[in-house]
């Protein structure tokens, strides 16, 4: 007979790299779990081209600048590589901080809407809990447009929102 240890999957949606204090806080949340905990770190990654196009469209100047975007594709591609590289580094360092605390962790980035990516990650990992770490977003939270409220509307698992701790000087 083979004994298999049960796994408790926690999906972390982080706005920026997990600091050491934040990683410790997350791990402390689960230190009394009877099952082994596995963390799935998800870092949203900005889409440079979509952001530029959305800004131009919002300004109502797409007629003036739209054709010029075609010549800027190379610059946008290079900017996207830099953005992706930073996001991958953020994910990798966050995963390593959790591993340094003796935890099982994996991570990745997404270009999808953060909530869509969160839902997909919870489903793919059979996540049993979500922890969202962000800076304070007073207006979004007031109108319930923040990631936490959106996740609670779409997921049938517990969703905890933690505010990132400011580094001690």
Beta strands, then each sheet from edge to edge (+ up, - down):
strand 1: 7-14
strand 2: 36-44
strand 3: 104-110
strand 4: 129-134
strand 5: 158-163
sheet 1: 3+ 2+ 1+ 4+ 5+
end
